[in-house]
């Protein structure tokens, strides 16, 4: 995902995101104050909800953080990638 795609998704490079619980019980990540469709929805089945108890929102938050970290890490790796088109003079 490029910076331009992120700008289109979040509206600018600095976004305030919120994790909210929707009426159906799903947890959703969205731009703060937005009325648009959430960026991400997480839904746990009843068995997992019972297992997690009051930690359900915390687990969802960690899932979102891991996804955002992975996205940012991928972008940084693309920035640091160096493409060499020339054949090296010496090969060891």
N, C-alpha and C positions, 0 to 999 in steps of 0.2 A: 504494500500500500504506500503510495507516495504522499508527500506533504500536501500536495494539491488535493488529493482524495480525502485526507484527514481534514483539511480546511472546509471542504464541501460537506463532510459529515458533521463536523462540530461547529461550523460557522466561522471559526477562526482558530488560530493555534492555541489560544488559551481558552479552555472550556471548563466550566464548573459542572461536574456530573453528580447525579444523585441516584442512590439505590433506594427504590421505593417498593412498597408492597401494593400490588394492584387489587382490585375488588375480588378477582377470582382466586387470590392467594399467591399468584405468581410474583416473583421478585423481578424487578425491571431496572435496567440502567438507562438513564435518559439525561439529556441536557437539563440543567436546573430550570424549573419553571416552564418547560416546554410542554405543549399540548400535542406534539407530533408523536408518531409511533415510537416506542422505546428503541434504543439502539440494540439492546440485548434483553431477552427474557429468560429467566431460570425458573423451572418448575420441578419440584421434588414430588415424588409419589408419596402416598400416605405412609408407607412403610419407612421410607427414609426420613420423612418429617418426624415420625415417632422416635426414630433412632437419634436424630439430631436434637430434638426438643427445642429449647430456646436458643440453641446455637445455629439454627437454620440460616438466619440472616448473616451471621458471621461467616459461615461456610460459603455462602453465595458471594459475599464481599471478597473473600480470598480467591474465589474462582475468577472474579472480574479482575482483581489485581494481577493475578497470574497471566491472564489473557492480555491485559494492557502491557505488562512487562515484556511478554513475548513479542508483541507487535513492535514496541519501541526497540527491543534488542535486534529484531530483524531489520528495522529501518537503519539503525546505527551500523550494523554489519554491511548493509548495502552501501552506505556512505564511505565505509572504510575499505571496501573492495577495490582492488587495483587490477585493471586488465592490462596485460602486456601482450602486444601484438607482434613484437619483434622476437625472432629466434635468438636465444643467447649465443654469444660468441664461443663460450666454453661450457661444456657440459661435464660435470664431475660424477 
